[in-house]
């Protein structure tokens, strides 16, 4: 049992599927059926899983692992996270503006003046666009959009991302605090509901 030096989360095992030892797996790869293309998968405690079969299901893939031959064995795997070593990910497939989530974690978020807003501790995708979680000493964790407006530049070699704190929602917009800014504007014309 060997632990990975630079693990990258690839999948999470869900419920058992059928009686032959198959499991439902949430794959975090761009092509969910390519999960087995990166070599054996590892758990945090050092177990190794070899994929024998992968097929698509509704929102997951159904996987059969070597040595998992019945439903009872499959049920014991529920909730396991599966990782690979970072070096097994192909860098040549990435385009200029594409990044692996694992490469963003640990980067320091700074603004144009060099002020630090913490480091990227996680990357989330809840369905409406990617979010970066920033954590720093003496600060509560903050989520910022991983968008061109909020993240201006990514310097993997320098270990930093350049952000626009206002677009990222980390600072107040001075115009919002102007007198009368909270009062509704006077509407003219018909309301959209009545135009039908």
SEDOPA-679720 format. One record per residue (C-alpha): residue number from 1; residue in three letters; x negated, y, z negated. Coordinates in steps of 0.001 Angstrom, whole numbers, padded with zeros to 6 digits. Example, Ala and Ser with C-alpha at 12.3 -4.5 7.8 and 13.67 -1.06 7.14 Angstrom:
2
seq: 1; type: ALA; px: -012300; py: -004500; pz: -007800
seq: 2; type: SER; px: -013670; py: -001060; pz: -007140
END
This chain:
196
seq: 1; type: UNK; px: 000000; py: 000000; pz: 000000
seq: 2; type: UNK; px: -001632; py: 003198; pz: 001150
seq: 3; type: UNK; px: -000387; py: 006723; pz: 000590
seq: 4; type: UNK; px: -000362; py: 009166; pz: 003474
seq: 5; type: UNK; px: -002689; py: 012161; pz: 003276
seq: 6; type: UNK; px: -000508; py: 014551; pz: 005281
seq: 7; type: UNK; px: 003004; py: 013023; pz: 005407
seq: 8; type: UNK; px: 005702; py: 014260; pz: 007765
seq: 9; type: UNK; px: 009317; py: 013330; pz: 007029
seq: 10; type: UNK; px: 010778; py: 011488; pz: 010021
seq: 11; type: UNK; px: 013995; py: 009897; pz: 008754
seq: 12; type: UNK; px: 016244; py: 009037; pz: 005816
seq: 13; type: UNK; px: 017825; py: 005617; pz: 005502
seq: 14; type: UNK; px: 021559; py: 005514; pz: 004862
seq: 15; type: UNK; px: 024021; py: 002673; pz: 004410
seq: 16; type: UNK; px: 023717; py: -000888; pz: 005660
seq: 17; type: UNK; px: 025297; py: -001614; pz: 009063
seq: 18; type: UNK; px: 026711; py: -005066; pz: 009646
seq: 19; type: UNK; px: 025363; py: -008356; pz: 008309
seq: 20; type: UNK; px: 022017; py: -008737; pz: 010163
seq: 21; type: UNK; px: 020016; py: -006316; pz: 008003
seq: 22; type: UNK; px: 020509; py: -003207; pz: 010129
seq: 23; type: UNK; px: 020735; py: 000231; pz: 008499
seq: 24; type: UNK; px: 022112; py: 003591; pz: 009521
seq: 25; type: UNK; px: 019260; py: 006116; pz: 009709
seq: 26; type: UNK; px: 019278; py: 009892; pz: 010009
seq: 27; type: UNK; px: 016385; py: 010629; pz: 012351
seq: 28; type: UNK; px: 014687; py: 014044; pz: 012333
seq: 29; type: UNK; px: 013047; py: 013584; pz: 015728
seq: 30; type: UNK; px: 014169; py: 015523; pz: 018810
seq: 31; type: UNK; px: 015167; py: 012226; pz: 020432
seq: 32; type: UNK; px: 016584; py: 010113; pz: 017587
seq: 33; type: UNK; px: 015933; py: 006838; pz: 019434
seq: 34; type: UNK; px: 012211; py: 007717; pz: 019689
seq: 35; type: UNK; px: 011794; py: 007171; pz: 015947
seq: 36; type: UNK; px: 009692; py: 004058; pz: 016522
seq: 37; type: UNK; px: 007356; py: 005774; pz: 019013
seq: 38; type: UNK; px: 005178; py: 007257; pz: 016254
seq: 39; type: UNK; px: 004017; py: 003977; pz: 014717
seq: 40; type: UNK; px: 004983; py: 002391; pz: 011429
seq: 41; type: UNK; px: 007006; py: 004410; pz: 008950
seq: 42; type: UNK; px: 005946; py: 004780; pz: 005311
seq: 43; type: UNK; px: 007752; py: 005493; pz: 002042
seq: 44; type: UNK; px: 006385; py: 007762; pz: -000685
seq: 45; type: UNK; px: 005549; py: 004721; pz: -002801
seq: 46; type: UNK; px: 003414; py: 003227; pz: -000008
seq: 47; type: UNK; px: 005711; py: 000631; pz: 001587
seq: 48; type: UNK; px: 005404; py: 000238; pz: 005359
seq: 49; type: UNK; px: 008321; py: -000319; pz: 007759
seq: 50; type: UNK; px: 008034; py: -001517; pz: 011343
seq: 51; type: UNK; px: 010989; py: -000816; pz: 013627
seq: 52; type: UNK; px: 012148; py: -003769; pz: 015720
seq: 53; type: UNK; px: 015272; py: -002230; pz: 017301
seq: 54; type: UNK; px: 016842; py: 001230; pz: 017505
seq: 55; type: UNK; px: 020184; py: 002136; pz: 019016
seq: 56; type: UNK; px: 022288; py: 005273; pz: 018920
seq: 57; type: UNK; px: 025446; py: 005516; pz: 016875
seq: 58; type: UNK; px: 027762; py: 008477; pz: 016366
seq: 59; type: UNK; px: 025592; py: 010880; pz: 014295
seq: 60; type: UNK; px: 022748; py: 008512; pz: 013402
seq: 61; type: UNK; px: 020672; py: 005682; pz: 014813
seq: 62; type: UNK; px: 021070; py: 002079; pz: 013762
seq: 63; type: UNK; px: 017701; py: 000473; pz: 013006
seq: 64; type: UNK; px: 016517; py: -003059; pz: 012332
seq: 65; type: UNK; px: 013225; py: -003289; pz: 010432
seq: 66; type: UNK; px: 010870; py: -006270; pz: 010353
seq: 67; type: UNK; px: 011535; py: -008355; pz: 007244
seq: 68; type: UNK; px: 015006; py: -006918; pz: 006535
seq: 69; type: UNK; px: 017207; py: -009777; pz: 007688
seq: 70; type: UNK; px: 020483; py: -009512; pz: 005789
seq: 71; type: UNK; px: 022922; py: -006998; pz: 004401
seq: 72; type: UNK; px: 021713; py: -007380; pz: 000790
seq: 73; type: UNK; px: 018152; py: -006438; pz: 001752
seq: 74; type: UNK; px: 019434; py: -003544; pz: 003888
seq: 75; type: UNK; px: 021532; py: -002153; pz: 001016
seq: 76; type: UNK; px: 018427; py: -001801; pz: -001187
seq: 77; type: UNK; px: 016938; py: 000690; pz: 001311
seq: 78; type: UNK; px: 019680; py: 003322; pz: 001063
seq: 79; type: UNK; px: 018292; py: 006782; pz: 000356
seq: 80; type: UNK; px: 014661; py: 006010; pz: 001238
seq: 81; type: UNK; px: 012786; py: 008742; pz: 003085
seq: 82; type: UNK; px: 010420; py: 007577; pz: 005822
seq: 83; type: UNK; px: 007218; py: 009392; pz: 006767
seq: 84; type: UNK; px: 004329; py: 009196; pz: 009222
seq: 85; type: UNK; px: 000856; py: 010689; pz: 009071
seq: 86; type: UNK; px: 000739; py: 014173; pz: 010658
seq: 87; type: UNK; px: -002014; py: 013129; pz: 013062
seq: 88; type: UNK; px: 000418; py: 010661; pz: 014707
seq: 89; type: UNK; px: 002513; py: 013541; pz: 016083
seq: 90; type: UNK; px: 001610; py: 014475; pz: 019670
seq: 91; type: UNK; px: 000468; py: 018123; pz: 019845
seq: 92; type: UNK; px: 000231; py: 018180; pz: 023638
seq: 93; type: UNK; px: 004043; py: 017964; pz: 023962
seq: 94; type: UNK; px: 004626; py: 021240; pz: 022104
seq: 95; type: UNK; px: 005271; py: 024389; pz: 024062
seq: 96; type: UNK; px: 003785; py: 027713; pz: 023022
seq: 97; type: UNK; px: 006741; py: 028744; pz: 020848
seq: 98; type: UNK; px: 007381; py: 025299; pz: 019317
seq: 99; type: UNK; px: 006137; py: 024103; pz: 015937
seq: 100; type: UNK; px: 006485; py: 021080; pz: 013732
seq: 101; type: UNK; px: 008240; py: 021900; pz: 010461
seq: 102; type: UNK; px: 005357; py: 020290; pz: 008587
seq: 103; type: UNK; px: 002897; py: 022781; pz: 010128
seq: 104; type: UNK; px: 004926; py: 025759; pz: 008872
seq: 105; type: UNK; px: 005009; py: 024603; pz: 005245
seq: 106; type: UNK; px: 002315; py: 026285; pz: 003178
seq: 107; type: UNK; px: 001947; py: 029345; pz: 005432
seq: 108; type: UNK; px: 001966; py: 032698; pz: 003628
seq: 109; type: UNK; px: 004680; py: 035157; pz: 004716
seq: 110; type: UNK; px: 003330; py: 038722; pz: 004994
seq: 111; type: UNK; px: 004630; py: 041979; pz: 006468
seq: 112; type: UNK; px: 002814; py: 044505; pz: 008711
seq: 113; type: UNK; px: 001197; py: 046094; pz: 005633
seq: 114; type: UNK; px: -000107; py: 042755; pz: 004352
seq: 115; type: UNK; px: 002407; py: 042522; pz: 001476
seq: 116; type: UNK; px: 003049; py: 038880; pz: 000580
seq: 117; type: UNK; px: 006592; py: 037518; pz: 000245
seq: 118; type: UNK; px: 005522; py: 034028; pz: -000813
seq: 119; type: UNK; px: 004703; py: 030862; pz: 001084
seq: 120; type: UNK; px: 006902; py: 028649; pz: 003220
seq: 121; type: UNK; px: 007890; py: 025766; pz: 000956
seq: 122; type: UNK; px: 010474; py: 024095; pz: 003203
seq: 123; type: UNK; px: 012287; py: 024382; pz: 006524
seq: 124; type: UNK; px: 016028; py: 023713; pz: 006646
seq: 125; type: UNK; px: 018516; py: 023255; pz: 009450
seq: 126; type: UNK; px: 022114; py: 023378; pz: 008224
seq: 127; type: UNK; px: 023477; py: 023622; pz: 011767
seq: 128; type: UNK; px: 023516; py: 027387; pz: 012340
seq: 129; type: UNK; px: 019796; py: 027845; pz: 012976
seq: 130; type: UNK; px: 016585; py: 027054; pz: 011156
seq: 131; type: UNK; px: 015824; py: 028683; pz: 007807
seq: 132; type: UNK; px: 012472; py: 029058; pz: 006067
seq: 133; type: UNK; px: 012377; py: 028849; pz: 002281
seq: 134; type: UNK; px: 009833; py: 031225; pz: 000729
seq: 135; type: UNK; px: 008505; py: 030700; pz: -002784
seq: 136; type: UNK; px: 006038; py: 032835; pz: -004685
seq: 137; type: UNK; px: 004897; py: 033441; pz: -008252
seq: 138; type: UNK; px: 007417; py: 035507; pz: -010199
seq: 139; type: UNK; px: 009971; py: 035368; pz: -007356
seq: 140; type: UNK; px: 013127; py: 033414; pz: -006865
seq: 141; type: UNK; px: 013080; py: 031221; pz: -003743
seq: 142; type: UNK; px: 014471; py: 033040; pz: -000711
seq: 143; type: UNK; px: 015793; py: 031723; pz: 002597
seq: 144; type: UNK; px: 015014; py: 033694; pz: 005739
seq: 145; type: UNK; px: 016095; py: 032992; pz: 009320
seq: 146; type: UNK; px: 013459; py: 031382; pz: 011514
seq: 147; type: UNK; px: 014231; py: 033757; pz: 014370
seq: 148; type: UNK; px: 012207; py: 036056; pz: 016628
seq: 149; type: UNK; px: 013591; py: 039098; pz: 014806
seq: 150; type: UNK; px: 012593; py: 037891; pz: 011326
seq: 151; type: UNK; px: 009397; py: 035958; pz: 012123
seq: 152; type: UNK; px: 007283; py: 038093; pz: 014423
seq: 153; type: UNK; px: 004146; py: 035975; pz: 014663
seq: 154; type: UNK; px: 002878; py: 032583; pz: 013533
seq: 155; type: UNK; px: -000841; py: 032125; pz: 012875
seq: 156; type: UNK; px: -001371; py: 028446; pz: 012022
seq: 157; type: UNK; px: -005159; py: 028780; pz: 011914
seq: 158; type: UNK; px: -004982; py: 031853; pz: 009665
seq: 159; type: UNK; px: -002345; py: 030233; pz: 007449
seq: 160; type: UNK; px: 000157; py: 033109; pz: 007797
seq: 161; type: UNK; px: 003394; py: 034173; pz: 009362
seq: 162; type: UNK; px: 004103; py: 037830; pz: 010059
seq: 163; type: UNK; px: 007651; py: 038739; pz: 009104
seq: 164; type: UNK; px: 009933; py: 041744; pz: 009347
seq: 165; type: UNK; px: 011247; py: 041879; pz: 005756
seq: 166; type: UNK; px: 014342; py: 043858; pz: 006768
seq: 167; type: UNK; px: 015347; py: 041474; pz: 009582
seq: 168; type: UNK; px: 014604; py: 038579; pz: 007229
seq: 169; type: UNK; px: 016998; py: 040012; pz: 004629
seq: 170; type: UNK; px: 014294; py: 040525; pz: 002008
seq: 171; type: UNK; px: 014623; py: 044314; pz: 001750
seq: 172; type: UNK; px: 017559; py: 046682; pz: 001755
seq: 173; type: UNK; px: 018374; py: 048733; pz: 004821
seq: 174; type: UNK; px: 017953; py: 052395; pz: 003779
seq: 175; type: UNK; px: 020894; py: 053379; pz: 006001
seq: 176; type: UNK; px: 023174; py: 051115; pz: 003940
seq: 177; type: UNK; px: 022515; py: 053243; pz: 000867
seq: 178; type: UNK; px: 023385; py: 056531; pz: 002533
seq: 179; type: UNK; px: 026365; py: 058413; pz: 001029
seq: 180; type: UNK; px: 029592; py: 057192; pz: 002537
seq: 181; type: UNK; px: 028016; py: 054099; pz: 004056
seq: 182; type: UNK; px: 030412; py: 051848; pz: 002159
seq: 183; type: UNK; px: 033539; py: 053649; pz: 003353
seq: 184; type: UNK; px: 035331; py: 052138; pz: 006349
seq: 185; type: UNK; px: 034970; py: 053999; pz: 009606
seq: 186; type: UNK; px: 038046; py: 055586; pz: 011148
seq: 187; type: UNK; px: 039480; py: 053342; pz: 013820
seq: 188; type: UNK; px: 040818; py: 054679; pz: 017074
seq: 189; type: UNK; px: 043100; py: 052952; pz: 019518
seq: 190; type: UNK; px: 044938; py: 049701; pz: 019010
seq: 191; type: UNK; px: 043701; py: 046885; pz: 016838
seq: 192; type: UNK; px: 042483; py: 043828; pz: 018747
seq: 193; type: UNK; px: 045394; py: 041725; pz: 017429
seq: 194; type: UNK; px: 047968; py: 044015; pz: 019017
seq: 195; type: UNK; px: 046306; py: 044109; pz: 022448
seq: 196; type: UNK; px: 047631; py: 040620; pz: 023302
END
